[in-house]
Amino acid sequence: QQQVKQSPQSLIVQKGGISIINCAYENTAFDYFPWYQQFPGKGPALLIAIRPDVSEKKEGRFTISFNKSAKQFSLHIMDSQPGDSATYFCAASKGGSYIPTFGRGTSLIVHP
Amino acid sequence: EAQVTQNPRYLITVTGKKLTVTCSQNMNHEYMSWYRQDPGLGLRQIYYSMNVEVTDKGDVPEGYKVSRKEKRNFPLILESPSPNQTSLYFCASSTSDRVAFFGQGTRLTVV
């Protein structure tokens, strides 16, 4: 049973465009929702995270939007750059469990 | 430098030959975990550990063993590897803030 569902599996965007990746979860006990970025040949690294007491968090060109009632959250990358080309994973964890459950990942390609 | 170190980075082995992938972290994290990454399937948790001598199964534990005798080390053991265990493996350690730090990965091929 997949606890965190992520879409799309792959995404191609032109430089300067907006990249949007969506995730949905079932377990209402989840209370921490991070996004990880993975470049080829590297391990994933934390990009940005949100807790459900806020509906949006922004860090530079990266924004998480969170909809608690719909049990959905999304990552928006504004002004996408070729250097953003990577695999992005959404994740979720719950109190007492410090190890996240991951979505299946989205391969993002930003064309120059 | 704070890091999670996995060894080896690349490994080709034959079916049935026992192997161990080591993982060590220097951040004094209590929580450690192993994942395998396969195309289209993302990161799937194999085993995790909340503390020394405390381990538990993740989503895909079959065919794997782990141990946590020391806080910094969390080796992954394949007693009798099979071709379906060919994958990219990641070790991670997590803070109490729930931030996971990943190693560089181990690409395992079982022939």
Backbone of each chain as ProteinMPNN parsed JSONL, in Angstrom:
{"seq_chain_A": "QQQVKQSPQSLIVQKGGISIINCAYENTAFDYFPWYQQFPGKGPALLIAIRPDVSEKKEGRFTISFNKSAKQFSLHIMDSQPGDSATYFCAASKGGSYIPTFGRGTSLIVHP", "coords_chain_A": {"N_chain_A": [[0.853, -1.192, 0.0], [0.692, 2.072, -1.004], [1.663, 4.819, 0.71], [2.145, 7.468, 0.216], [1.354, 9.214, -2.557], [2.619, 10.252, -5.624], [2.755, 12.582, -8.299], [3.473, 14.221, -11.458], [5.145, 11.34, -12.951], [7.215, 12.043, -14.578], [8.465, 15.166, -15.856], [8.661, 17.818, -18.074], [9.923, 20.97, -18.619], [10.142, 24.295, -19.85], [12.883, 26.576, -19.655], [12.485, 29.117, -17.259], [9.835, 28.645, -16.876], [7.055, 27.348, -14.856], [7.3, 24.724, -12.597], [5.367, 22.063, -11.419], [4.663, 19.768, -8.954], [2.825, 17.148, -7.585], [1.49, 15.711, -4.578], [-0.214, 13.224, -2.64], [-1.689, 12.013, 0.353], [-2.72, 9.421, 2.679], [-2.732, 8.794, 5.374], [-3.795, 10.319, 8.199], [-2.304, 10.83, 10.402], [0.149, 11.735, 9.668], [2.387, 14.417, 10.003], [4.398, 15.983, 9.091], [5.931, 17.195, 6.236], [8.193, 16.824, 3.953], [10.178, 17.809, 1.092], [12.453, 16.295, -1.097], [15.437, 16.606, -3.02], [17.154, 15.157, -5.686], [20.141, 14.752, -7.338], [21.729, 13.306, -10.245], [23.677, 10.465, -9.421], [23.941, 11.122, -6.802], [22.882, 11.154, -3.326], [19.516, 11.716, -2.092], [18.591, 15.018, -0.959], [17.423, 17.228, 1.558], [15.089, 19.649, 0.542], [12.942, 21.467, 1.043], [10.44, 21.904, 3.576], [7.253, 21.335, 5.202], [4.857, 21.899, 7.793], [1.566, 20.901, 8.904], [0.23, 23.058, 10.023], [0.37, 25.335, 8.599], [-0.478, 26.756, 5.399], [1.122, 27.296, 3.302], [4.544, 27.454, 2.28], [7.431, 29.217, 1.551], [10.56, 29.272, -0.038], [12.839, 31.014, -1.495], [12.796, 30.293, -4.889], [11.211, 28.135, -4.554], [8.203, 26.689, -3.48], [5.977, 25.267, -1.168], [2.708, 24.151, -1.256], [-0.024, 23.447, 0.813], [-2.788, 21.418, 1.492], [-4.791, 20.593, 3.859], [-7.374, 19.508, 4.266], [-7.903, 18.202, 1.89], [-5.868, 16.446, 1.922], [-3.476, 16.795, 0.491], [-0.436, 17.933, -1.016], [1.842, 20.138, -2.631], [4.652, 20.915, -4.737], [5.987, 23.837, -5.994], [7.985, 25.173, -8.457], [9.254, 28.098, -9.256], [10.164, 30.135, -12.102], [11.815, 28.17, -13.417], [14.974, 26.573, -13.763], [17.7, 25.237, -15.768], [19.514, 24.028, -14.01], [17.858, 23.058, -12.079], [17.067, 20.632, -12.876], [16.436, 17.432, -11.955], [15.637, 14.667, -9.761], [12.713, 14.679, -7.869], [11.418, 14.082, -4.693], [8.54, 13.692, -2.773], [7.625, 13.43, 0.68], [6.523, 12.014, 3.814], [5.995, 12.075, 7.328], [5.264, 10.935, 10.681], [4.501, 11.906, 14.069], [6.768, 10.606, 16.486], [7.865, 8.868, 14.743], [10.73, 9.117, 13.082], [11.568, 8.754, 10.577], [11.129, 9.191, 7.22], [8.401, 8.404, 4.912], [8.432, 7.847, 1.482], [7.309, 9.301, -1.654], [7.042, 8.149, -5.091], [8.687, 9.619, -6.708], [9.626, 12.258, -9.008], [10.879, 12.905, -12.129], [12.418, 15.686, -13.2], [12.995, 17.703, -15.965], [14.492, 20.535, -17.163], [14.479, 22.47, -19.898], [16.896, 24.424, -21.67]], "CA_chain_A": [[0.0, 0.0, 0.0], [1.515, 3.259, -1.128], [1.115, 5.787, 1.641], [2.291, 8.786, -0.373], [1.26, 9.081, -4.012], [3.241, 11.413, -6.257], [2.579, 12.704, -9.749], [3.643, 13.165, -12.456], [6.379, 10.575, -12.855], [8.228, 12.845, -15.252], [7.99, 16.502, -16.173], [9.581, 18.601, -18.892], [9.539, 22.371, -18.534], [11.087, 25.221, -20.467], [13.529, 27.532, -18.751], [11.639, 30.242, -16.911], [8.473, 28.191, -16.604], [6.716, 26.884, -13.503], [7.207, 23.268, -12.438], [4.447, 21.72, -10.33], [4.639, 18.34, -8.619], [1.759, 16.95, -6.616], [1.498, 14.516, -3.735], [-1.391, 12.987, -1.821], [-1.448, 11.031, 1.4], [-3.93, 8.872, 3.292], [-2.628, 8.688, 6.83], [-3.981, 11.626, 8.817], [-1.325, 10.99, 11.478], [1.324, 12.424, 9.14], [2.397, 15.821, 10.409], [5.611, 16.634, 8.584], [5.907, 16.896, 4.811], [9.367, 17.383, 3.294], [10.524, 17.502, -0.289], [13.864, 16.026, -1.29], [15.939, 16.79, -4.371], [18.243, 14.221, -5.938], [20.865, 14.879, -8.602], [22.305, 12.014, -10.664], [24.88, 10.025, -8.733], [23.951, 11.632, -5.429], [21.745, 10.808, -2.505], [18.551, 12.806, -1.942], [18.89, 16.029, 0.055], [16.239, 18.017, 1.897], [14.926, 20.892, -0.2], [12.014, 22.337, 1.769], [9.483, 21.08, 4.303], [6.129, 22.081, 5.766], [3.995, 21.24, 8.778], [0.19, 21.155, 8.483], [-0.389, 24.228, 10.648], [0.418, 26.425, 7.629], [-0.942, 26.31, 4.085], [2.136, 27.56, 2.281], [5.881, 27.822, 2.734], [8.215, 29.63, 0.398], [11.991, 29.48, 0.142], [13.374, 31.381, -2.8], [11.902, 29.955, -6.001], [10.507, 26.901, -4.205], [7.048, 26.887, -2.614], [5.092, 24.137, -0.887], [1.32, 24.449, -0.939], [-0.547, 22.33, 1.6], [-4.243, 21.408, 1.651], [-5.014, 19.565, 4.871], [-8.671, 18.851, 4.093], [-7.799, 17.317, 0.73], [-4.708, 15.582, 2.15], [-2.614, 16.96, -0.667], [0.54, 19.003, -0.968], [2.51, 20.254, -3.917], [5.871, 21.712, -4.843], [6.022, 24.723, -7.141], [9.298, 25.763, -8.722], [9.064, 29.257, -10.114], [11.33, 30.491, -12.922], [12.619, 26.946, -13.437], [16.286, 26.691, -14.409], [18.291, 23.929, -16.11], [20.135, 23.474, -12.811], [16.827, 22.416, -11.254], [16.836, 19.288, -13.424], [16.743, 16.482, -10.886], [14.475, 13.901, -9.317], [12.132, 15.256, -6.66], [10.61, 13.159, -3.896], [7.801, 14.158, -1.617], [7.686, 12.467, 1.767], [5.685, 12.327, 4.966], [6.297, 11.311, 8.54], [4.362, 11.223, 11.776], [5.139, 12.033, 15.355], [7.26, 9.353, 17.024], [8.599, 8.182, 13.674], [11.599, 10.14, 12.523], [12.042, 8.259, 9.289], [10.038, 9.487, 6.291], [7.908, 7.55, 3.837], [8.612, 8.628, 0.273], [6.608, 9.064, -2.902], [7.838, 7.427, -6.091], [9.628, 10.513, -7.365], [9.331, 12.926, -10.286], [12.072, 13.314, -12.858], [12.193, 16.994, -13.813], [13.977, 18.195, -16.932], [14.256, 21.916, -17.554], [15.211, 22.745, -21.137], [17.411, 25.804, -21.737]], "C_chain_A": [[0.891, 1.245, 0.0], [0.917, 4.357, -0.271], [1.186, 7.208, 1.112], [2.33, 8.62, -1.89], [1.716, 10.374, -4.667], [2.993, 11.398, -7.754], [3.044, 14.083, -10.21], [4.946, 12.403, -12.229], [7.525, 11.311, -13.514], [7.606, 14.151, -15.72], [9.065, 17.217, -16.97], [9.054, 20.029, -18.95], [10.595, 23.211, -19.262], [11.67, 26.14, -19.405], [12.622, 28.731, -18.523], [10.206, 29.863, -16.589], [8.281, 27.764, -15.161], [6.603, 25.351, -13.513], [6.3, 22.984, -11.24], [4.416, 20.201, -10.164], [3.655, 18.154, -7.465], [1.921, 15.659, -5.817], [0.212, 14.446, -2.923], [-1.075, 11.904, -0.803], [-2.759, 10.572, 2.001], [-3.911, 8.961, 4.814], [-2.719, 10.067, 7.473], [-3.046, 11.851, 10.007], [-0.048, 11.669, 10.984], [1.265, 13.895, 9.539], [3.664, 16.549, 10.008], [5.778, 16.195, 7.146], [7.109, 17.57, 4.13], [9.413, 17.032, 1.817], [12.041, 17.332, -0.367], [14.217, 16.151, -2.767], [17.133, 15.862, -4.561], [18.839, 14.463, -7.318], [21.497, 13.535, -8.949], [23.593, 11.696, -9.915], [24.982, 10.475, -7.29], [22.776, 11.073, -4.643], [20.778, 11.985, -2.426], [18.982, 13.755, -0.822], [17.644, 16.859, 0.295], [16.236, 19.336, 1.148], [14.095, 21.905, 0.597], [11.007, 21.433, 2.452], [8.397, 21.963, 4.906], [5.432, 21.235, 6.824], [2.565, 21.69, 8.514], [-0.482, 22.348, 9.163], [-0.316, 25.467, 9.75], [0.011, 25.882, 6.269], [0.097, 26.518, 2.995], [3.458, 27.903, 2.941], [6.722, 28.103, 1.509], [9.666, 29.803, 0.794], [12.589, 29.747, -1.235], [12.382, 31.071, -3.904], [11.036, 28.731, -5.705], [9.4, 27.188, -3.191], [6.325, 25.567, -2.422], [3.712, 24.713, -0.599], [0.713, 23.229, -0.276], [-2.052, 22.486, 1.787], [-4.596, 20.264, 2.59], [-6.315, 18.812, 4.631], [-8.645, 17.864, 2.929], [-6.675, 16.297, 0.883], [-3.791, 15.584, 0.936], [-1.598, 18.072, -0.402], [1.329, 18.999, -2.277], [3.742, 21.144, -3.814], [5.783, 22.532, -6.125], [7.431, 25.285, -7.268], [9.085, 26.877, -9.731], [10.338, 29.529, -10.904], [12.303, 29.307, -13.0], [13.89, 27.138, -14.27], [16.835, 25.306, -14.764], [18.962, 23.251, -14.916], [19.153, 22.838, -11.853], [16.53, 21.001, -11.734], [17.346, 18.253, -12.433], [15.513, 15.613, -10.667], [14.007, 14.467, -7.987], [11.233, 14.218, -5.989], [9.835, 13.931, -2.849], [7.859, 13.056, -0.552], [6.756, 12.917, 2.885], [6.146, 11.497, 6.146], [5.342, 11.751, 9.635], [5.128, 11.281, 13.082], [5.546, 10.694, 15.92], [7.989, 8.525, 15.997], [9.433, 9.214, 12.947], [12.111, 9.79, 11.146], [10.915, 8.397, 8.278], [9.661, 8.339, 5.367], [7.876, 8.387, 2.574], [7.604, 8.302, -0.813], [7.55, 8.44, -3.909], [8.773, 8.335, -6.873], [9.126, 11.07, -8.683], [10.646, 13.355, -10.907], [11.768, 14.605, -13.606], [13.342, 17.33, -14.751], [13.572, 19.6, -17.32], [15.129, 22.206, -18.764], [15.664, 24.199, -21.185], [16.614, 26.675, -22.712]], "O_chain_A": [[1.725, 1.435, 0.885], [-0.215, 4.781, -0.503], [0.389, 8.06, 1.504], [3.222, 7.969, -2.434], [1.256, 11.459, -4.31], [3.017, 10.346, -8.394], [3.011, 15.03, -9.423], [5.758, 12.799, -11.393], [8.67, 11.221, -13.071], [6.401, 14.241, -15.952], [10.236, 17.223, -16.589], [7.893, 20.266, -19.286], [11.778, 22.871, -19.281], [11.032, 26.439, -18.396], [12.064, 29.292, -19.466], [9.446, 30.686, -16.078], [9.207, 27.808, -14.351], [5.896, 24.773, -14.338], [6.45, 23.592, -10.179], [4.174, 19.459, -11.116], [3.661, 18.913, -6.496], [2.424, 14.654, -6.321], [-0.374, 15.468, -2.567], [-0.29, 10.994, -1.069], [-3.785, 11.237, 1.861], [-4.941, 9.176, 5.452], [-1.82, 10.891, 7.31], [-3.004, 12.951, 10.559], [0.756, 12.129, 11.794], [0.221, 14.538, 9.424], [3.963, 17.619, 10.536], [5.771, 15.002, 6.843], [7.044, 18.747, 3.774], [8.772, 16.085, 1.361], [12.804, 18.107, 0.21], [13.41, 15.846, -3.645], [18.014, 15.787, -3.705], [18.144, 14.39, -8.331], [21.768, 12.722, -8.065], [24.481, 12.539, -9.79], [25.993, 10.239, -6.629], [21.803, 10.582, -5.215], [21.171, 13.126, -2.666], [19.647, 13.351, 0.133], [16.897, 17.162, -0.636], [17.237, 20.052, 1.117], [14.506, 23.049, 0.793], [10.74, 20.327, 1.982], [8.583, 23.164, 5.098], [5.425, 20.006, 6.75], [2.363, 22.766, 7.949], [-1.654, 22.62, 8.901], [-0.863, 26.517, 10.086], [0.139, 24.685, 6.011], [-0.031, 25.981, 1.894], [3.509, 28.54, 3.993], [6.729, 27.33, 0.55], [9.974, 30.401, 1.825], [12.812, 28.83, -2.026], [11.243, 31.536, -3.861], [10.213, 28.342, -6.534], [9.629, 27.844, -2.175], [6.085, 24.834, -3.381], [3.564, 25.641, 0.196], [0.907, 22.104, -0.738], [-2.532, 23.547, 2.188], [-4.689, 19.11, 2.172], [-6.352, 17.59, 4.781], [-9.29, 16.817, 2.98], [-6.544, 15.387, 0.064], [-3.389, 14.538, 0.426], [-1.868, 19.019, 0.336], [1.456, 17.968, -2.936], [3.854, 21.998, -2.935], [5.538, 21.993, -7.204], [7.996, 25.806, -6.306], [8.779, 26.635, -10.899], [11.441, 29.209, -10.461], [13.484, 29.448, -12.679], [13.878, 27.772, -15.326], [16.474, 24.315, -14.129], [18.973, 22.023, -14.829], [19.557, 22.152, -10.914], [15.816, 20.254, -11.064], [18.534, 18.207, -12.115], [14.479, 15.803, -11.308], [14.812, 14.705, -7.087], [10.407, 13.572, -6.633], [10.408, 14.737, -2.116], [8.112, 11.893, -0.864], [6.27, 14.048, 2.897], [6.621, 10.372, 5.992], [4.696, 12.794, 9.538], [6.247, 10.779, 13.192], [4.776, 9.736, 15.854], [8.671, 7.564, 16.354], [8.895, 10.09, 12.269], [12.993, 10.463, 10.613], [9.856, 7.792, 8.448], [10.457, 7.445, 5.078], [7.36, 9.505, 2.577], [7.103, 7.181, -0.896], [8.727, 8.225, -3.616], [9.591, 7.835, -7.645], [8.319, 10.452, -9.378], [11.431, 14.076, -10.292], [10.96, 14.618, -14.535], [14.511, 17.252, -14.375], [12.445, 19.832, -17.755], [16.357, 22.191, -18.677], [14.922, 25.101, -20.795], [16.923, 27.855, -22.879]]}, "seq_chain_B": "EAQVTQNPRYLITVTGKKLTVTCSQNMNHEYMSWYRQDPGLGLRQIYYSMNVEVTDKGDVPEGYKVSRKEKRNFPLILESPSPNQTSLYFCASSTSDRVAFFGQGTRLTVV", "coords_chain_B": {"N_chain_B": [[33.326, 17.209, 8.648], [29.85, 16.839, 8.41], [28.367, 13.791, 7.68], [27.025, 10.92, 5.909], [28.333, 7.846, 5.321], [28.725, 5.417, 2.925], [29.778, 2.177, 1.968], [30.614, -0.51, -0.248], [30.718, 1.826, -3.089], [30.075, 0.822, -5.535], [29.174, -2.433, -6.556], [29.526, -5.643, -7.817], [28.25, -8.809, -7.79], [27.814, -12.375, -7.338], [24.999, -14.58, -7.536], [23.848, -15.713, -4.426], [26.167, -15.303, -2.935], [27.195, -14.128, 0.051], [26.995, -10.755, 1.215], [27.963, -7.57, 2.553], [26.933, -4.268, 3.044], [28.285, -1.382, 4.179], [27.437, 1.264, 6.489], [27.928, 4.389, 7.865], [27.574, 7.059, 10.167], [28.407, 10.37, 11.214], [27.114, 12.135, 12.848], [25.89, 11.709, 15.2], [23.274, 10.802, 15.186], [20.236, 9.273, 16.215], [18.456, 7.836, 14.673], [18.332, 5.642, 11.966], [18.267, 4.353, 8.602], [17.591, 2.145, 5.829], [17.212, 2.245, 2.329], [15.985, 1.164, -0.853], [16.334, 2.072, -4.243], [14.534, 2.017, -7.115], [13.821, 2.237, -10.622], [10.887, 4.024, -11.333], [9.719, 3.161, -8.997], [10.586, 4.58, -6.873], [11.841, 5.489, -3.623], [12.129, 2.912, -1.464], [11.581, 1.7, 1.734], [13.706, -0.427, 3.545], [14.754, -1.46, 6.049], [14.719, -0.053, 9.352], [16.09, 1.803, 12.115], [15.611, 2.798, 15.39], [17.243, 3.181, 17.482], [20.244, 2.09, 19.21], [20.552, -1.406, 19.014], [17.883, -1.616, 18.402], [15.826, -2.446, 15.91], [13.716, -2.49, 12.976], [11.361, -3.779, 10.587], [10.936, -2.423, 7.32], [9.194, -1.527, 4.38], [9.994, -3.37, 2.438], [11.485, -5.799, 3.439], [12.3, -8.42, 2.887], [14.823, -10.797, 2.374], [16.899, -9.328, 3.35], [19.069, -8.292, 6.032], [19.803, -6.491, 9.034], [21.873, -4.772, 11.433], [22.413, -3.103, 14.552], [24.672, -2.334, 16.384], [26.257, -0.339, 17.289], [25.906, 3.192, 17.699], [26.669, 4.76, 15.509], [26.912, 3.072, 13.287], [25.323, 1.098, 10.764], [24.956, -1.54, 9.245], [24.003, -3.194, 6.184], [22.944, -6.367, 5.338], [23.124, -8.939, 2.991], [22.284, -12.08, 2.894], [22.011, -14.161, 1.033], [22.228, -13.169, -1.866], [20.073, -12.3, -4.604], [19.224, -11.95, -8.126], [17.014, -10.171, -8.241], [17.547, -8.358, -6.31], [19.216, -6.555, -7.326], [19.953, -3.23, -7.442], [19.835, 0.283, -6.477], [21.122, 1.359, -3.521], [20.441, 3.165, -0.557], [21.604, 4.551, 2.44], [20.417, 6.236, 5.312], [20.452, 8.75, 7.838], [18.634, 10.22, 10.503], [17.504, 13.254, 12.022], [16.112, 14.419, 15.181], [14.484, 16.387, 14.374], [13.456, 15.358, 12.159], [14.764, 15.482, 9.734], [16.244, 13.894, 7.057], [19.406, 12.578, 6.288], [21.258, 11.539, 3.612], [23.405, 8.916, 2.395], [25.857, 8.464, -0.266], [25.071, 6.434, -1.844], [24.884, 2.999, -2.963], [25.532, 1.07, -5.659], [24.33, -1.913, -6.55], [24.836, -4.916, -8.256], [23.591, -8.028, -8.987], [24.483, -11.015, -10.344]], "CA_chain_B": [[32.131, 17.393, 7.812], [28.749, 15.938, 8.74], [28.06, 12.979, 6.518], [26.71, 9.507, 5.968], [29.275, 7.201, 4.417], [28.402, 4.051, 2.531], [30.785, 1.446, 1.191], [31.252, 0.18, -1.372], [29.849, 2.61, -3.949], [29.661, -0.076, -6.615], [29.448, -3.828, -6.222], [28.971, -6.686, -8.669], [28.441, -10.083, -7.112], [27.09, -13.507, -7.912], [23.87, -15.082, -6.753], [24.132, -16.571, -3.289], [27.381, -14.945, -2.198], [26.863, -13.174, 1.108], [27.681, -9.479, 1.152], [27.586, -6.541, 3.519], [27.137, -2.869, 2.687], [28.438, -0.665, 5.44], [26.917, 2.625, 6.585], [28.388, 5.039, 9.073], [27.252, 8.491, 10.238], [29.203, 11.052, 12.245], [26.291, 13.228, 13.36], [25.297, 11.262, 16.459], [21.835, 10.623, 15.02], [19.699, 8.021, 16.751], [17.609, 7.139, 13.728], [18.977, 5.282, 10.714], [17.395, 3.542, 7.76], [18.053, 1.711, 4.512], [16.25, 2.304, 1.245], [16.416, 0.804, -2.184], [15.727, 2.925, -5.247], [14.362, 1.351, -8.398], [13.093, 3.108, -11.565], [9.435, 3.981, -11.256], [9.247, 2.732, -7.671], [11.04, 5.54, -5.88], [12.63, 5.027, -2.483], [11.357, 1.997, -0.622], [12.308, 1.457, 2.977], [14.012, -1.836, 3.779], [14.791, -1.594, 7.505], [15.082, 1.161, 10.047], [16.518, 1.621, 13.497], [15.342, 3.986, 16.202], [18.308, 3.323, 18.474], [21.129, 0.923, 19.287], [19.892, -2.682, 19.298], [16.455, -1.541, 18.07], [15.613, -2.398, 14.467], [12.383, -2.925, 12.585], [11.186, -3.95, 9.158], [10.263, -1.412, 6.529], [8.21, -2.019, 3.42], [10.53, -4.461, 1.598], [12.597, -6.369, 4.192], [12.625, -9.806, 2.547], [16.134, -11.026, 1.785], [17.871, -8.414, 3.959], [19.234, -8.233, 7.481], [20.548, -5.334, 9.516], [22.22, -4.798, 12.851], [22.752, -1.781, 15.081], [25.426, -2.574, 17.614], [26.799, 0.962, 17.682], [25.035, 4.267, 17.23], [27.101, 5.332, 14.243], [26.97, 2.102, 12.189], [24.068, 0.388, 10.463], [25.245, -2.315, 8.035], [22.957, -3.958, 5.492], [23.488, -7.685, 5.015], [22.372, -9.805, 2.087], [22.824, -13.406, 3.192], [22.043, -14.942, -0.205], [21.689, -12.223, -2.848], [19.46, -12.798, -5.835], [19.186, -10.89, -9.146], [15.978, -9.152, -7.989], [18.073, -7.393, -5.355], [19.987, -5.566, -8.074], [19.292, -1.963, -7.158], [20.623, 1.355, -5.887], [20.794, 1.353, -2.102], [20.806, 4.349, 0.213], [21.501, 4.608, 3.889], [20.099, 7.577, 5.779], [20.266, 8.965, 9.272], [17.636, 11.28, 10.686], [17.516, 14.031, 13.257], [14.825, 14.48, 15.876], [13.677, 17.315, 13.579], [12.968, 14.53, 11.055], [15.499, 15.712, 8.493], [17.032, 12.711, 6.711], [20.648, 12.802, 5.569], [21.521, 10.335, 2.854], [24.715, 8.608, 1.858], [26.009, 8.64, -1.705], [24.447, 5.315, -2.547], [25.639, 1.81, -3.373], [24.883, 0.414, -6.8], [24.574, -3.348, -6.447], [24.411, -5.785, -9.344], [23.697, -9.455, -8.66], [24.392, -11.767, -11.605]], "C_chain_B": [[31.075, 16.363, 8.187], [28.396, 15.105, 7.516], [27.646, 11.563, 6.899], [27.564, 8.82, 4.906], [28.881, 5.761, 4.173], [29.585, 3.461, 1.772], [30.334, 0.015, 0.952], [30.257, 1.035, -2.148], [29.279, 1.753, -5.074], [30.051, -1.501, -6.235], [28.749, -4.734, -7.223], [29.276, -8.011, -7.994], [27.627, -11.167, -7.802], [25.99, -13.968, -6.97], [24.357, -15.986, -5.63], [25.359, -16.225, -2.478], [27.095, -13.826, -1.209], [27.659, -11.882, 0.964], [27.135, -8.535, 2.217], [27.891, -5.176, 2.943], [27.198, -2.082, 3.991], [27.863, 0.741, 5.348], [27.369, 3.204, 7.917], [28.029, 6.517, 9.021], [27.999, 9.116, 11.42], [28.44, 12.2, 12.891], [25.586, 12.873, 14.669], [23.768, 11.126, 16.376], [21.4, 9.279, 15.584], [19.025, 7.184, 15.669], [18.351, 6.883, 12.413], [18.076, 4.353, 9.92], [18.097, 3.169, 6.464], [16.895, 1.762, 3.531], [16.857, 1.666, 0.003], [15.653, 1.666, -3.182], [15.714, 2.201, -6.58], [13.539, 2.25, -9.317], [11.586, 2.916, -11.456], [8.866, 3.602, -9.907], [9.717, 3.661, -6.562], [11.913, 4.925, -4.81], [11.752, 4.155, -1.601], [12.202, 1.603, 0.584], [12.481, -0.031, 3.222], [13.945, -2.143, 5.276], [15.085, -0.22, 8.094], [15.439, 0.835, 11.489], [16.291, 2.915, 14.26], [16.42, 4.211, 17.275], [19.18, 2.075, 18.438], [20.328, -0.289, 19.73], [18.389, -2.661, 19.047], [16.315, -1.395, 16.566], [14.223, -2.901, 14.135], [12.276, -2.965, 11.07], [10.498, -2.739, 8.537], [9.283, -2.067, 5.577], [8.68, -3.23, 2.625], [11.698, -5.148, 2.286], [13.07, -7.745, 3.738], [13.983, -9.898, 1.862], [17.237, -10.16, 2.367], [17.917, -8.608, 5.463], [19.992, -6.965, 7.819], [20.956, -5.594, 10.956], [22.585, -3.382, 13.28], [23.414, -1.978, 16.448], [26.041, -1.294, 18.169], [25.902, 2.04, 17.077], [25.409, 4.718, 15.823], [26.999, 4.379, 13.057], [25.663, 1.335, 12.012], [24.28, -0.403, 9.167], [24.022, -3.05, 7.495], [23.575, -5.256, 4.998], [22.544, -8.416, 4.076], [22.979, -11.193, 2.219], [22.978, -14.249, 1.925], [21.443, -14.086, -1.32], [21.121, -12.917, -4.082], [19.375, -11.647, -6.836], [18.129, -9.822, -8.897], [16.385, -8.162, -6.891], [19.067, -6.428, -6.013], [19.261, -4.238, -7.967], [20.322, -0.931, -6.705], [20.179, 1.495, -4.438], [21.294, 2.633, -1.422], [20.609, 4.107, 1.697], [21.194, 6.047, 4.267], [20.089, 7.611, 7.29], [19.392, 10.2, 9.443], [17.799, 11.951, 12.035], [16.164, 13.938, 13.947], [13.91, 15.519, 15.231], [13.134, 16.645, 12.324], [13.593, 14.876, 9.715], [16.38, 14.496, 8.227], [18.25, 13.116, 5.896], [21.039, 11.482, 4.908], [23.0, 10.172, 2.507], [24.716, 8.764, 0.345], [25.406, 7.5, -2.515], [25.419, 4.194, -2.877], [24.884, 1.145, -4.503], [25.296, -1.044, -6.8], [24.013, -4.07, -7.666], [24.647, -7.226, -8.933], [23.48, -10.251, -9.95], [24.233, -13.265, -11.328]], "O_chain_B": [[31.36, 15.168, 8.273], [28.153, 15.649, 6.439], [27.874, 11.085, 8.01], [27.514, 9.181, 3.73], [28.724, 4.981, 5.112], [30.289, 4.154, 1.038], [29.744, -0.61, 1.834], [29.058, 0.968, -1.88], [28.142, 1.944, -5.503], [31.117, -1.739, -5.668], [27.546, -4.617, -7.454], [30.427, -8.299, -7.666], [26.857, -10.902, -8.725], [26.06, -13.761, -5.758], [25.16, -16.895, -5.842], [25.572, -16.811, -1.416], [26.788, -12.702, -1.606], [28.845, -11.905, 0.633], [26.015, -8.684, 2.705], [28.978, -4.947, 2.414], [26.27, -2.121, 4.8], [27.809, 1.334, 4.271], [27.208, 2.579, 8.965], [28.156, 7.158, 7.978], [28.195, 8.492, 12.463], [29.046, 13.131, 13.422], [24.781, 13.652, 15.179], [23.064, 11.313, 17.368], [22.102, 8.276, 15.449], [19.025, 5.956, 15.744], [18.925, 7.8, 11.825], [17.233, 3.654, 10.482], [19.073, 3.802, 6.063], [15.766, 1.384, 3.844], [18.076, 1.632, -0.168], [14.471, 1.955, -2.991], [16.761, 1.82, -7.104], [12.649, 2.957, -8.845], [11.082, 1.793, -11.483], [7.659, 3.708, -9.69], [9.277, 3.528, -5.42], [12.636, 3.96, -5.057], [10.748, 4.617, -1.059], [13.369, 1.23, 0.462], [11.528, -0.804, 3.121], [13.164, -2.991, 5.707], [15.628, 0.658, 7.423], [15.139, -0.241, 12.006], [16.72, 3.988, 13.835], [16.499, 5.276, 17.887], [18.885, 1.121, 17.719], [19.542, -0.23, 20.676], [17.688, -3.595, 19.437], [16.642, -0.349, 16.005], [13.619, -3.644, 14.909], [13.007, -2.272, 10.363], [9.614, -2.122, 9.13], [8.622, -3.045, 5.926], [7.86, -4.035, 2.183], [12.815, -5.092, 1.772], [14.136, -8.196, 4.159], [14.261, -9.18, 0.902], [18.386, -10.243, 1.933], [16.942, -9.03, 6.085], [20.732, -6.43, 6.993], [20.454, -6.508, 11.609], [23.014, -2.566, 12.464], [22.796, -1.811, 17.499], [26.309, -1.185, 19.365], [25.23, 1.816, 16.07], [24.524, 5.028, 15.026], [27.0, 4.837, 11.914], [24.995, 0.975, 12.981], [23.828, 0.024, 8.105], [23.137, -3.465, 8.243], [24.603, -5.247, 4.321], [21.34, -8.507, 4.318], [24.07, -11.448, 1.71], [23.965, -14.967, 1.769], [20.278, -14.261, -1.678], [21.609, -13.954, -4.53], [19.446, -10.484, -6.439], [18.318, -8.674, -9.298], [15.638, -7.233, -6.585], [19.677, -5.594, -5.343], [18.097, -4.125, -8.351], [21.509, -1.227, -6.569], [19.001, 1.722, -4.161], [22.401, 3.109, -1.674], [19.607, 3.546, 2.142], [21.664, 6.976, 3.611], [19.757, 6.622, 7.944], [19.418, 11.112, 8.616], [18.169, 11.334, 13.034], [15.194, 13.443, 13.374], [12.708, 15.542, 15.496], [12.441, 17.273, 11.524], [13.01, 14.593, 8.669], [17.177, 14.11, 9.083], [18.151, 13.89, 4.943], [21.137, 10.446, 5.566], [23.736, 11.146, 2.349], [23.71, 9.146, -0.253], [25.256, 7.603, -3.733], [26.618, 4.416, -3.046], [23.745, 0.709, -4.336], [26.461, -1.372, -7.021], [22.864, -3.861, -8.055], [25.762, -7.605, -8.574], [22.418, -10.168, -10.568], [24.14, -14.059, -12.264]]}, "name": "protein", "num_of_chains": 2, "seq": "QQQVKQSPQSLIVQKGGISIINCAYENTAFDYFPWYQQFPGKGPALLIAIRPDVSEKKEGRFTISFNKSAKQFSLHIMDSQPGDSATYFCAASKGGSYIPTFGRGTSLIVHPEAQVTQNPRYLITVTGKKLTVTCSQNMNHEYMSWYRQDPGLGLRQIYYSMNVEVTDKGDVPEGYKVSRKEKRNFPLILESPSPNQTSLYFCASSTSDRVAFFGQGTRLTVV"}
